[in-house]
């Protein structure tokens, strides 16, 4: 009976160790994904700013276009 208990305890210790390792791996992946999300959000904001600037420049150019056929 004691031998069975010792085996059972060892198996549970191994399972706990595996859970700890997989938990740490999951945390590391979560940190990596969070960092990647932050990077993508920053890139999206930069692209939005570029788009806004491009649209502003386009409106500015459209405002400078000749208004009638003679001016064109």
Residue, then its C-alpha position, 0 to 999 in steps of 0.5 A: x500500500x505504501x509503495x502504491x502511495x509513493x508511486x501515486x505521489x511521484x506521478x502527481x509531482x510529475x503532473x504538477x511539474x508539467x502543469x507548471x512548465x506548460x503554464x510558464x510557456x502559456x504565459x510567455x506566449x501570452x506576453x509575446x502575443x500581447x506585444x505583437x498586438x501592441x505593435x500592430x495597434x501602433x502600426x495601425x495608428x501610424x497608417x491611419x495618420x498617413x491616410x489622414x494626411x494623404x486625404x488632407x493633401x488630396x483635398x488641398x490639391x482638389x481645391x487648387x484644380x482649375x474650375x473651368x475648361x479654360x483654366x485647365 
